[in-house]
Each structure stands twice: as C-alpha cells, then as structure tokens.
C-alpha cells in the first residue's frame, strides 16, 4: 500500500473501481437490451441517467467509479427516455432537480427482490461473520420457496448482504397487492435478531445495487471492508414464478396485517388498535378525518387518499403523491401515520422530502392552524422518549469507553481532531511540522518533551516543490523516515477536485484524506501546508465571514473526530496581529477558525528572525495548555527547547522601565516610541535611540517574557513614530 500511494495521488481514484464486464453482464441478464435507469446518491444530491447504449452508460458512470451505483430493477416506460438525462448522467442541483423514475413510470413488474441484510450499526459495512449469517439465511429461504413451487432465482452478492431475484410478469399494481404482503410475511417468518429481510423493497420503481459496483458504507477497515457487488448464480433458463404461487405462500405464512379501503377513515378503528391514549387517539383521528375531507389543498394538487392499512399499533394512510413534491408518487411517497398513543407522523421517503414532518404537512393542510400554538397532537407524550430523541443523558449512565479522555497523537499537544499551527511568515512553521511528522512516524518524543503515538503521516505541501521538500529533509536528516509527502495546487483546475477543502465531505481534500486513511488505517496524521492554499478563494456573496469559516472547517473537524485521526492545518497570522494578547486573535481569519479547532498552537518570534528564538503557545480544547521557549538550530534545521539565563534585571534601565510600566492585562499592548523609552530609562536624549533600545530589548527579551510576562515587539509604527509595543501576557 505504501508503494502504491508513493506513486502519486493520481492512482488513488483507481484503487477502487467498478468492474466493467460485471456491469455489462448484469445489464444483459436483467434487462436484455432494454432501457435502464442508473442512479448514484451522494447525500441529498441524486445523479440519474436513462440509457439504451450500455457502452455509453459505462463511459458516463466513470466519474462514479468508486461509488455505490444503483439500477431501477423494473424497466421504466419509454417516455422516461425523453427526460434531460437521456444517455447521460445528470446530477441534481438547487436550480436543476432531477426527476427520476417513480412507481407510475413502470410499465411492467419483472422482478421480486429479496434482500438479506445483516443487522449492524448504521453507516457501516458488514463483517465477514455477519455476512456469513446472511448467506445462511438466504439458503434457508431459498429452500423453503423452492419447496413451495417458486422458479429458480438469480443469486447475487450485494456487498454487505445477499439477494435473491425472482422473475415475475405482472401489472405494477401487484407491487402493493402481492409483492408487499409477500415480503412482509416472509420477514415475519424468517427475519431474526441478526438478519433482516427488507420489507421496503416491494415498490415498482425499486432500485437495487448495480452489480459490479462497490458497496462503500462507512470506513474501509479490515474488520468491515468495502466489497464489490456481483451476480453469483444465474439459471440457464430464467422462468417467471406465477402470482398464484406467491399469494398462496403469503397466505400460508399468515401475515398479521389488514388492508382497508380509502373510505373507511373513522374513529371506529379504536376496536382494531391496542390504544394507549384513547383521548388523544380519538382527537387526532377526528383531526385527520377533518383535514383530509374536501381539503382545498388536496383538490388543488389532485391529491387524495389511495388506501388505508391498519395493524394493532398504528393506522397508515397512503396519499396518491407527496404533499410537497407532486412528482413523488407511489408507496414511498406520502404516508400519514397515527399511532396508538395519539402521535401523528408524516413521511415521504424521497431524499429531498425526508426532512418534512407532520408540522410541515399540517401547515399545508390547515393554514389557519398556528404552529406556535401548543396542541396535543404536536406535543410529545412521554418525557423519557422525548429526552432520548434529543440525545439527553445522565453522566452516571455513560459507559467507561464514553468517559475516556480525548486521545492525543502528540501528548498534550496534537489531539485527535483539528489543530491549527499558526505563526508569522518565515518563522519556520514548516520545519516544525516536518520535525513533528518525523517524530510521530518514529514514535519518538517531539522536542524531547511530548510523547507521540507512532503512526503514519501524510504531509500535503501546497506551497513548496519536490526540490524544496527534499532539501529540507536532507538538512533535517529525515530522508529515511516514512513521511508521505503530496504536492498539489488546490487552485489548479485538475488538482481542485483532490486537494481543495470543501463543505462536502465526499469531495476534494476531505475525500482524499478519508480514502487514504480507509485504505491504510495506520495513517492517522494529515498535515496541510497551508490551510489558505487548500481552502482556496471562496466568494462569500455577503455571507457572514465567521459562518463561512465554520461551514468550511466543520466537515474537516467532523471527519477527523469520526475517523479518529489528527488533521493539522498550518496557517498564517493576520497582518499586524502578531502581538495580540490573545493567541486566537492572531490567526488570519475570524474566530470561527479557532472555535472550530480542537487545539491552536502559535509560534511567536522571541527576538529577530536571525536568532532562532521563539515561544510556542498551545491551547487544546480538552487539556491544560501551556507555553514553551524553543530555539531553531540552523545547523540541524531542527527545533529544540530553550532556557533563558537568569540575570539581575535591576541594573538594566530599559527592561526595568517596562516592568514598572506594565500595561493592564485587558489591553492589547502599550506603544512607546524609541525616543520616549530612551529618555525615560536614561533621563537623557540621543539622536539615534532606536539602535540602543533594540539591542537592549533583544538581550533581555527572554527574561522579560519568562519571568515577568511581558512580550515586546520592536519596529512598531504608530502615529508617525517608530518604537516598541509591550504586552502583558501573564495568565
């Protein structure tokens, strides 16, 4: 893996790539030359395309080569081919939504999908043991259905589970009349605490994995790896199973569900339910009946009740289409549920509407109702359930693991999370970062003080070149260390997609970092030199600058926390901010940067640029910070600790004057012209006091800071005069 990554970032996207031949084989077997719809879903962004030319399809999905791809299992009607995504993949955007295949667009049902999915933590891939249990469960169900007269199915590996695909030939209405109760009955009989048979895959416009593409849930770890989906066994003759056999098996499995017609909305359902709050149930039953009867909004949008289903816990009312987007139709579009405790739920399972709630739905159906008014149907009915829903907890209930203190890669200095290392230009921040990287890969102490956790390090050098990096490594004696260096230009069009920090966790530099860590989990530290280069130019268009900084950094910080890695951003001071009393105020940008960071480290010159003296101030979020005097050795090009010699300051008039006139802590510093400080210290005047003052300050700077907490900046210009600025830095 190290050798592969050293060949350059251009190989990164090719490490995981779909199987072209397997995809073409899948298309030929399932669709036999018919039109297909391909989808790829990235958060709320949907990409869709309709294709008859399968080779063109392969070319169009090339940009999703390492993503999970889906195909609409039943062939869409011919009219869909005229949509904008005709023979091309189009991605939805704010001003260009993509209309994908809906249940009404399916002309004929051709497949029943039985999906065997291991139960596990959401957002993760299955382990080998979990997948083996899904494999066993599939065999059990196959044997049962074969005994009942089902035809031979197609066997498929979904990546994290397994599929059985049974051929049928039916009207799309049978998706709800036959397929849904069949899957429900099958799940009731065969699902257990380990394996789920997915009941939700019954609808006509159902999508499934495009076999030959990858299943990429969560992180790609050794225990829970990403896997490729594929067809396993395909019968020589694929025959359809008659609907009569499917219905017979459904009856034998005896699902406990009743289906009612749309004209039976009534509070007489009290006898059907196990009602836990009869008053709330009756009140909300009346409310729903009133809102759905002759409702102007429903009439205006040609929406109506399609059917009603009940069981002993809830009543489900299916509408013909979504209240918020009329293109969302079918059984996954719009559902009103009122439960036995009186609670009402609105649900649309499409991505663009899955955040809509009953309050949103009621605002459309009952515009005279004030959302701010307290109503029983909107209120939670159980305090424990409500507190659980918002994540409330007692400290005493936390596990030992949850109480563990935050992990540090460099003890007390670099935590798991986001760190900023900042300083003025040319103070050798990059040398310090490279030295830290080498010490981490060796597991040795940084600055002979801070213990490190040995792991891999990637150094993104966006300001330098290979020549400069090699010269620095040679000068520092770290040419043999396994620090991986990556060069790029985030403002360059070709590099932008790999190296620019964006708000999208699945693109740009965030995707690059996540991919490298997933492919090699031993890499746990990523250094970005510099943050400004990786951030690029962002047009705020009048947005609050603080919010922009937070929006950019929040995904970066969240990625670091979720993946348990350390991301270190090298950053500059703002112009004139080097002597601000608060180190956070020195960073170029808003306080949104320091607020988003888990640790801020500032490197401050403690003298002129040639003597190599500096002060490190570090402020981690979850530990005690501190400061350290350091010295840069030009011979070894390495930083080390530095201790100032103790001397009697009373015999030095200029330092004594500064101590006696120390400014209050609340101020950012007091300005003294060279002429004023010289006269005050020596009670006389000279023509050129600047050289004397600068020389004395350079001699006593360490003593002033370490023993008296006074930071001094020379060469300051104020009100037309040159002088110094003294700042009270005592904690």
C-alpha positions, -999 to +999 in steps of 0.1 A: +000+000+000+028+024+009+044+018-025+012+023-043+005+056-026+040+069-032+034+067-069+012+097-066-024+108-059-035+101-095-036+064-087-059+070-056-092+071-075-083+040-095-076+018-064-114+012-061-130+009-095-162-007-107-160-040-128-169-030-163-175-066-175-197-075-145-218-044-150-223-052-187-232-088-178-257-076-152-274-053-177-276-081-203-291-106-179-316-083-161-326-061-190-316-078-222-310-047-242-340-027-228-337+009-215-322+012-180-320+039-154-288+043-134-286+063-102-259+074-078-268+091-045-244+114-027-262+128+004-292+148-010-277+150-045-291+125-069-275+116-102-296+098-128-294+087-164-315+067-189-296+045-213-301+021-242-265+022-252-248+002-225-212+011-236-221+048-233-235+040-199-202+027-188-184+059-200-210+081-182-206+064-148-168+065-150-168+096-127-186+075-101-161+046-104-155+043-066-191+050-056-221+027-050-243+027-081-279+016-084-302+005-111-340+007-113-349-030-111-381-029-133-378-013-167-391+023-169-417+032-195-404+045-229-415+081-221-387+084-195-361+082-222-371+118-233-361+133-199-330+155-198-308+126-185-312+110-219-280+089-225-261+109-198-258+112-160-272+144-147-267+155-110-294+174-092-288+209-080-307+237-063-319+251-096-320+219-116-338+190-098-335+156-114-368+137-120-360+100-115-383+070-121-414+069-100-438+039-094-462+053-120-434+052-146-431+014-145-450-004-172-445-039-160-432-057-129-404-082-138-385-089-106-391-095-069-361-086-048-355-105-015-327-086+003-309-103+032-292-076+053-272-081+085-283-060+114-254-038+125-245-002+134-259+021+108-235+036+083-210+007+084-201-023+062-209-058+073-182-080+089-174-114+074-193-132+102-224-111+097-223-117+060-219-154+065-251-154+086-269-135+058-256-162+034-270-190+056-304-172+059-306-168+021-302-206+017-329-213+043-354-190+025-344-204-010-351-240+002-384-230+016-396-212-015-383-239-038-404-264-019-434-242-024-430-241-062-410-209-068-389-209-100-351-208-098-339-173-089-308-153-096-283-153-067-264-121-061-239-106-036-249-071-026-216-064-009-229-062+026-255-089+023-272-112-003-300-111-028-325-135-044-341-121-076-373-140-087-386-133-122-423-124-124-446-108-150-473-086-135-490-053-136-474-026-115-504-026-091-493-060-079-463-043-062-486-034-034-513-060-038-490-090-040-453-082-035-456-061-004-476-086+017-454-114+004-422-097+017-439-087+049-450-123+055-415-136+046-399-111+070-423-121+098-413-157+094-375-156+087-361-123+100-344-126+134-321-107+157-292-110+133-306-108+097-333-086+083-354-094+052-360-059+039-398-053+036-394-019+019-381-031-014-416-040-028-424-009-048-425-009-086-397+017-091-374-001-066-337+005-071-310-020-062-272-023-064-258-022-099-238-054-096-202-048-105-201-016-084-188-012-049-207-012-016-189+016+003-207+022+036-186+037+064-149+033+066-130+006+047-115-014+076-100-049+079-130-060+100-156-042+079-142-039+044-158-024+013-168-051-011-179-054-047-214-064-055-218-091-082-241-118-097-233-152-083-256-178-099-277-172-130-301-200-141-297-212-177-334-206-182-349-177-162-386-186-156-413-165-140-430-176-108-468-173-111-485-148-089-509-175-076-480-193-060-467-161-044-502-154-030-505-189-017-472-188+001-482-154+016-514-169+029-496-198+044-471-175+062-501-157+076-491-120+079-509-101+106-520-071+086-553-059+073-559-035+044-588-011+043-603+010+015-599+047+014-634+054+025-630+039+060-613+067+079-632+066+112-627+065+149-643+031+149-608+018+145-605+020+182-615-016+183-587-026+159-559-009+179-543-015+212-548+021+222-525+035+249-541+070+249-578+068+239-585+105+242-555+116+221-562+089+196-599+099+191-590+136+190-563+131+163-585+106+144-611+134+141-584+159+132-570+137+103-605+129+091-614+167+090-582+177+072-584+150+045-621+155+038-628+180+009-595+197+016-588+226-008-551+220-009-556+183-018-581+192-045-558+219-059-529+195-062-550+165-074-540+145-043-563+121-025-563+091-002-552+060-020-558+034+007-555+028+044-537+000+063-540-009+099-524-032+125-525-033+163-502-003+167-510+022+140-531+033+111-513+042+079-530+065+053-514+064+018-518+095-003-515+094-041-485+117-041-463+137-018-477+169-003-445+188-011-435+174-045-462+160-068-435+140-087-431+118-056-457+091-061-462+055-052-460+037-019-428+055-007-442+090-014-466+102+012-478+085+043-498+097+073-494+076+104-513+080+136-502+057+164-519+041+193-505+067+217-521+095+196-490+107+178-492+117+142-464+112+117-460+125+081-434+107+059-421+109+024-392+086+018-377+105-011-344+122-002-355+158-010-385+155+013-374+131+041-369+160+065-406+170+063-427+164+094-463+164+105-460+201+114-449+209+079-478+188+065-504+204+087-492+239+077-503+230+041-535+212+051-546+235+078-531+270+071-552+286+098-535+265+125-507+284+142-477+262+146-466+281+176-498+272+195-494+243+218-516+214+206-518+179+220-512+162+186-478+181+183-467+175+219-446+146+229-465+121+250-436+105+270-408+125+286-383+096+285-389+091+248-385+128+241-353+131+261-339+101+243-348+116+209-327+147+216-298+127+230-301+138+266-282+116+292-270+115+328-233+114+333-237+084+356-252+064+327-221+068+304-200+037+298-163+036+307-155+039+270-176+071+267-159+086+297-124+080+283-105+113+279-098+126+244-069+108+226-037+127+217-014+117+189+012+141+204+006+141+242-010+173+254-003+190+220-020+173+190-053+157+198-075+135+176-094+162+157-085+195+141-054+215+151-041+248+138-003+256+139+000+293+132+027+320+131+040+349+111+055+342+077+090+327+075+092+317+112+099+281+101+065+266+108+070+241+080+103+229+096+085+224+129+057+205+112+081+182+093+100+176+125+068+166+143+059+143+114+092+125+115+090+121+153+054+107+150+064+081+124+093+071+147+073+071+179+099+094+195+093+125+217+087+157+199+111+185+212+123+158+236+092+166+257+059+155+241+054+117+238+039+106+204+017+077+192+036+060+164+016+061+132+017+071+095+018+108+085+008+124+052+022+159+046+003+179+019+028+205+007+008+231-012+034+258-011+066+240-019+081+218-045+098+184-046+132+201-047+124+222-016+110+192+003+140+170-005+164+198+006+146+203+039+145+166+046+182+162+039+191+192+061+170+178+089+183+142+085+149+127+079+152+114+044+147+078+056+115+085+076+082+071+061+065+105+060+044+106+028+046+140+010+020+150-015+023+181-037-006+199-053-023+232-062-058+235-049-064+264-072-055+244-102-085+230-121-070+195-123-060+194-086-090+211-072-111+180-070-084+163-050-069+190-028-094+218-021-112+219+012-150+220+005-181+217+026-188+183+010-172+155+030-172+133-001-152+155-024-119+174-026-093+172+001-117+156+026-124+127+003-086+123-004-079+122+033-107+098+041-097+075+012-061+074+022-070+066+058-095+039+049-071+022+025-043+024+051-057+029+087-022+032+101-021+067+086-036+089+113-020+123+109-025+146+079-007+179+078-020+206+054+006+233+045-011+257+042-048+260+051-052+291+030-039+273-001-062+243+005-092+265+013-088+284-020-107+316-028-143+314-016-168+340-026-190+348+004-216+368-015-224+389+015-224+359+039-211+363+074-173+356+073-175+338+107-202+315+094-182+308+062-151+297+082-173+275+104-191+259+074-157+251+057-140+237+088-169+218+104-168+189+079-129+188+083-132+187+121-160+161+120-140+139+096-111+139+120-132+130+150-152+103+132-121+087+117-100+092+149-073+110+130-054+142+136-056+169+109-030+198+113-035+230+093-005+253+090-018+289+090-005+325+090-011+354+113-033+383+102-013+414+093-004+433+124-019+406+146+013+390+159+013+409+192-024+405+201-027+394+237-050+365+228-033+340+206-066+332+189-069+367+177-036+365+158-049+339+133-057+352+099-095+350+095-124+351+120-128+335+154-146+308+136-112+292+129-101+289+165-137+280+175-137+250+151-102+238+161-096+212+189-062+228+195-045+260+185-007+262+185+010+296+179+047+300+171+059+335+181+093+350+174+111+360+206+138+382+190+147+390+155+143+365+127+180+356+127+185+344+163+160+315+160+143+321+193+105+316+196+077+308+220+052+281+214+018+287+230-006+257+228-043+257+238-061+223+234-098+221+239-098+192+263-065+195+282-044+221+300-024+243+276+009+259+281+039+276+265+074+266+257+105+285+247+121+269+217+152+276+196+158+268+159+192+253+152+203+264+117+229+236+116+205+207+122+174+226+109+155+213+140+137+230+168+146+223+205+138+236+239+155+267+251+160+281+286+170+317+291+198+326+315+189+343+348+203+377+353+196+407+376+173+430+357+175+459+381+208+471+365+191+474+331+171+507+329+150+499+298+137+465+310+132+480+345+111+507+329+089+482+311+083+462+343+074+493+362+050+504+334+035+470+326+001+476+308-031+461+322-039+426+311-071+437+293-051+458+268-036+446+236-003+464+244+012+499+250+032+518+225+064+536+234+085+555+208+122+548+208+128+584+219+103+582+248+116+549+262+152+560+260+146+593+278+125+576+305+151+550+311+183+570+309+169+605+317+186+620+286+182+621+249+203+610+219+199+615+182+195+577+173+180+559+203+164+531+182+196+510+179+203+511+216+167+503+225+165+474+200+198+460+212+188+460+248+154+445+241+170+417+221+193+410+250+165+409+277+135+396+257+136+361+272+139+373+307+111+398+303+087+372+289+096+342+311+099+359+345+077+389+340+052+380+314+060+409+291+061+404+253+079+431+234+076+438+197+101+462+181+098+482+149+062+492+155+049+523+137+023+543+154+011+579+149+040+586+126+067+574+151+087+542+154+090+523+187+080+492+206+048+476+218+048+459+252+020+434+260+011+419+294+010+381+287+006+369+323-021+343+327 
